[in-house]
Amino acid sequence: MVSSAKVVVIGGGIAGCSTLYHLTQEGITDAVLIERDELTSGTTWHSAAQVTNFGMNQTMVGLKSHSIALYKELSEDADYPINYHHADGGIRLANTQEQMEGYRHFASMAKGMGVEFEVIDAEECARRHPLLVTDGLLGGLWDPLDGDIDPAQLCQALARRARKAGAKVLRHRPVTGLTQRPDHSWIVHTEQGDIDAEIVVNAGGYRCNEIGAMMGVSLPVASMEHQYFLTEPIKAIEDAGHRMPLIRCPISDYYSRQEKNGLLIGFYEQGCKTWGMDGIDPNFSNSLSPDDPERVIETFEGAMARMPAIGEVGIHTIVNGPITYTIDGAPLVGPIPGKRNAFCITGLRAGLGEGGGHGWLLAQMIAHGEAVYDTWCIDPRRFTGHASVELTALKAIEDYQNEFRFHFPHEHRPAGRPMKTTPLTAVLEAEGGHFGTVNGWERLEYVKPAPDFEEDHSFRFTNAFDTIGDEVRAVQSGAGITEVSGFNRFEITGSGAHDFLDRMTCGRLQRNEGRVGLSYLLNHQGMIKAEATVANLSGGRIWYGSAAASEFHDMDWLTQHIEADEDVQIRSLTNDMTILVIAGPNSRDVLSGAARGDWSNEAFKWLALREAHVGHVPVVVMRVSFSGELAYEIHVPNSGLHAAYKALREAGEAHGLRLFGSRAVESMRLEMGFMHWKAELLTEFSPYETALAPFVKMEKDFTGKEALAKHEPKVKLVTLEVDCDHAPAHGGASVLHEGRVVGTVSSGDWGHRTGKNIAMAFVELGLESEGQELFVEVLGAAVKASVINPRVYEGSR
Ligand SMILES: Cc1cc2nc3c(=O)[nH]c(=O)nc-3n(C[C@H](O)[C@H](O)[C@H](O)COP(=O)(O)OP(=O)(O)OC[C@H]3O[C@@H](n4cnc5c(N)ncnc54)[C@H](O)[C@@H]3O)c2cc1C
């Protein structure tokens, strides 16, 4: 009988088994996995179990590389070998130049993680996969390590190793309830008795929300029905003399891999179906949904057109099972928002390939508080209050219908939109606004040059280039106004508030009323956790402002560090207020026309804050600038947002005030060397590596200080001028020196005031000096670049 464990993992699919195994690897052997049935009786047993290295960012590529290395090692374990078709190779097809350029970028990004992809033409695709015909095909991305694994054997192998290391696996034991004690530990109720646990992990697959409900949370996870067919043997495969590479087709929405001497063909049909939205039969275990071949006929025809040999053989098996999705397609791996000692690893839609890596990163988070990579792209806190299961289902359908069609830069797909709006969204839309989304918030990107304007989706500079440039120039020479929707804002009060924040931030904390300061929060490893604008209002109120997506993340981090005897209260005002920014040399005149008072430089200096009225609306004005121009952030309660906007627009008429959007802001912030959270500000790098040494004060005590004192910087953030004008260097692109990868781009865009193609990148130490010549891969081609002063534009703030 097991009555207690440090960690209880609920669910024995790939997610749970991988987590359990990796916990033991990270030193936590007092761990128990509880499974309601047999291991792999959820989705895992019937998975097509393809294992690719392809990912949309370096964290995903890195964790998939871990899976591949681990699975290879397991398959070669003499005591318990498992079936793994390692390195059959795989091709992601393309029929447009834009897709090919995307693949070139992804290949460059993967190179930085030590992974070599190859972009090949149509003839080479057909040479490597003899079943393919090349009609309408341009080429594809070759992943040499692509393969597939036996899912049941994989989970048994992981569980076996975990058991050997001291962990336990309890089968046929449904978890029926979870009770959290005041000390944040848990009682895990099962049909066969309770188990005390310090930490619980929800690895419940399509049942994750049954487990979520036991702890009072709803996870943004929804399931889709997903089918594949198994064909009879195909002669050309028998004759080929080698295994068939895997195919993933964004043109006709299917994948295929070799199964015995036939093919397994899976479908992402347009007429797809959610699954389990109205509850899941408790007896659905080791089960499938009824075959539904009609639904995928059109998609199947697409596969037959590309591989005519399929049409010559029969189908002997159909598999139709539930597969989980989240709002953005990436899983939820990490701390459950608003809960202590509770983690999840769920929403995996490619869990067999990725599960090894996700369990690895999750075990590190549980054991050490942080993983080797920045895990924001899989962090359950990246969605906030809007993230219902209903919304997830809408996004899941959209994602499923576009399974292999990657997002282009600035592509924001329509399902579920608008999710979060301000009272101004419709007003700005009526003015011609084009919107993207930031954490669900509709955010103005630019004003369309014509009502029917459609932006091209491309990795190059797009047809919105001149429009964005015009907005930048309008701000630079006159005045612009924009809305920053969803900016995160906490009000922190209590007699201990400043001391608490002082401890949480690594630099000098601005404590003076009427003043604003920029602060950085480090994790216990001394790496960058968060960035906050700390603003001191009257009555001892402190406003903590941070990126729109950071609300749940920063709230958890702050609240978890309040001491029991500390007088500190935190409440979120994120959904109650919006920022209007006015920027440009005429912005002071605009403000003076809309708000009474002396707004001269002497009366209202850089980093000053004042409570005032714009028109009749009470606002807080801060003299800060992300553009480098003279600028004011006006924080407005949403109830008065429209009125304040009208007052500013009216005051701005005499000063040429013009609407601008976030794409203009992006261009201007790069010219100023300002950083973005989760682009440059990552848990992988310290403030020293991120050129933030002036924001560190080692004379005081702060969270992460001890680790930072021992930290040896390995890289340095630099600004690069890239010698081309057809495309930006996108985040993830490799930086080269003497033919070797020496760094990675974090952000890149055109500087419209300076006429420079600018990128920020982390590069190896020794290569950070101004004038250093390097190469940056732009659309996969090496382009000359040189390190320049990060203040590319002087500004007049
Ligand atoms: C047809 C199909 C093809 C696929 N092909 C691929 C592919 O080629 N490559 C790939 O990478 N992925 C593929 N996937 C996806 C992949 O199979 C899943 O991402 C993965 O299996 C999910 O694993 P999991 O551990 O999260 O969930 P599951 O396998 O569902 O495991 C969850 C476990 O939790 C248990 N559980 C639930 N509630 C409780 C409770 N209250 N108490 C105790 N235990 C509980 C369940 O019994 C279950 O065993 C495919 C999926 C489908 C449907």
The ligand as an SDF file (V2000), in Angstrom:
LIG
                    3D

 53 58  0  0  0  0  0  0  0  0999 V2000
   -5.4640    8.6940  -34.2030 C   0  0  0  0  0  0  0  0  0  0  0  0
   -4.3510    9.4070  -33.5060 C   0  0  0  0  0  0  0  0  0  0  0  0
   -3.0930    9.4590  -34.0820 C   0  0  0  0  0  0  0  0  0  0  0  0
   -2.0550   10.1070  -33.4350 C   0  0  0  0  0  0  0  0  0  0  0  0
   -0.8230   10.1370  -33.9980 N   0  0  0  0  0  0  0  0  0  0  0  0
    0.2050   10.7400  -33.3840 C   0  0  0  0  0  0  0  0  0  0  0  0
    1.5010   10.7400  -33.9330 C   0  0  0  0  0  0  0  0  0  0  0  0
    1.6980   10.2360  -35.0300 O   0  0  0  0  0  0  0  0  0  0  0  0
    2.4950   11.2820  -33.2510 N   0  0  0  0  0  0  0  0  0  0  0  0
    2.2970   11.8740  -32.0430 C   0  0  0  0  0  0  0  0  0  0  0  0
    3.2450   12.3800  -31.4620 O   0  0  0  0  0  0  0  0  0  0  0  0
    1.0660   11.9180  -31.4910 N   0  0  0  0  0  0  0  0  0  0  0  0
    0.0250   11.3660  -32.1210 C   0  0  0  0  0  0  0  0  0  0  0  0
   -1.2200   11.3890  -31.5790 N   0  0  0  0  0  0  0  0  0  0  0  0
   -1.4040   12.1050  -30.3280 C   0  0  0  0  0  0  0  0  0  0  0  0
   -0.8790   11.3130  -29.1400 C   0  0  0  0  0  0  0  0  0  0  0  0
   -1.3020    9.9970  -29.2360 O   0  0  0  0  0  0  0  0  0  0  0  0
   -1.3340   11.9500  -27.8720 C   0  0  0  0  0  0  0  0  0  0  0  0
   -0.8570   13.2820  -27.8420 O   0  0  0  0  0  0  0  0  0  0  0  0
   -0.8330   11.2310  -26.6390 C   0  0  0  0  0  0  0  0  0  0  0  0
   -1.1110    9.8630  -26.6860 O   0  0  0  0  0  0  0  0  0  0  0  0
   -1.4740   11.8280  -25.3980 C   0  0  0  0  0  0  0  0  0  0  0  0
   -0.9550   11.1820  -24.2810 O   0  0  0  0  0  0  0  0  0  0  0  0
   -1.4460   11.5610  -22.8250 P   0  0  0  0  0  0  0  0  0  0  0  0
   -0.6000   10.8190  -21.8900 O   0  0  0  0  0  0  0  0  0  0  0  0
   -1.5070   13.0380  -22.7130 O   0  0  0  0  0  0  0  0  0  0  0  0
   -2.9680   11.0820  -22.7700 O   0  0  0  0  0  0  0  0  0  0  0  0
   -3.5700    9.6180  -22.6460 P   0  0  0  0  0  0  0  0  0  0  0  0
   -2.8440    8.6310  -23.4460 O   0  0  0  0  0  0  0  0  0  0  0  0
   -5.0360    9.7410  -22.9220 O   0  0  0  0  0  0  0  0  0  0  0  0
   -3.3220    9.2570  -21.1360 O   0  0  0  0  0  0  0  0  0  0  0  0
   -4.0890    9.7850  -20.0760 C   0  0  0  0  0  0  0  0  0  0  0  0
   -4.2420    8.7050  -19.0460 C   0  0  0  0  0  0  0  0  0  0  0  0
   -4.8370    9.2670  -17.8860 O   0  0  0  0  0  0  0  0  0  0  0  0
   -5.6730    8.2620  -17.3450 C   0  0  0  0  0  0  0  0  0  0  0  0
   -6.6380    8.9120  -16.4530 N   0  0  0  0  0  0  0  0  0  0  0  0
   -7.5940    9.8020  -16.8040 C   0  0  0  0  0  0  0  0  0  0  0  0
   -8.3140   10.1480  -15.7450 N   0  0  0  0  0  0  0  0  0  0  0  0
   -7.8070    9.4830  -14.6860 C   0  0  0  0  0  0  0  0  0  0  0  0
   -8.1340    9.4380  -13.3120 C   0  0  0  0  0  0  0  0  0  0  0  0
   -9.1490   10.1260  -12.8000 N   0  0  0  0  0  0  0  0  0  0  0  0
   -7.3920    8.6510  -12.5100 N   0  0  0  0  0  0  0  0  0  0  0  0
   -6.3530    7.9330  -12.9790 C   0  0  0  0  0  0  0  0  0  0  0  0
   -6.0180    7.9230  -14.2850 N   0  0  0  0  0  0  0  0  0  0  0  0
   -6.7260    8.7070  -15.1300 C   0  0  0  0  0  0  0  0  0  0  0  0
   -6.2890    7.6160  -18.5530 C   0  0  0  0  0  0  0  0  0  0  0  0
   -6.8290    6.3430  -18.2790 O   0  0  0  0  0  0  0  0  0  0  0  0
   -5.1410    7.5870  -19.5160 C   0  0  0  0  0  0  0  0  0  0  0  0
   -4.4300    6.3770  -19.4830 O   0  0  0  0  0  0  0  0  0  0  0  0
   -2.2810   10.7520  -32.2000 C   0  0  0  0  0  0  0  0  0  0  0  0
   -3.5390   10.7030  -31.6240 C   0  0  0  0  0  0  0  0  0  0  0  0
   -4.5800   10.0530  -32.2750 C   0  0  0  0  0  0  0  0  0  0  0  0
   -5.9250   10.0320  -31.6610 C   0  0  0  0  0  0  0  0  0  0  0  0
  1  2  1  0
  2  3  1  0
  2 52  2  0
  3  4  2  0
  4  5  1  0
  4 50  1  0
  5  6  2  0
  6  7  1  0
  6 13  1  0
  7  8  2  0
  7  9  1  0
  9 10  1  0
 10 11  2  0
 10 12  1  0
 12 13  2  0
 13 14  1  0
 14 15  1  0
 14 50  1  0
 15 16  1  0
 16 17  1  0
 16 18  1  0
 18 19  1  0
 18 20  1  0
 20 21  1  0
 20 22  1  0
 22 23  1  0
 23 24  1  0
 24 25  2  0
 24 26  1  0
 24 27  1  0
 27 28  1  0
 28 29  2  0
 28 30  1  0
 28 31  1  0
 31 32  1  0
 32 33  1  0
 33 34  1  0
 33 48  1  0
 34 35  1  0
 35 36  1  0
 35 46  1  0
 36 37  1  0
 36 45  1  0
 37 38  2  0
 38 39  1  0
 39 40  1  0
 39 45  2  0
 40 41  1  0
 40 42  2  0
 42 43  1  0
 43 44  2  0
 44 45  1  0
 46 47  1  0
 46 48  1  0
 48 49  1  0
 50 51  2  0
 51 52  1  0
 52 53  1  0
M  END
$$$$
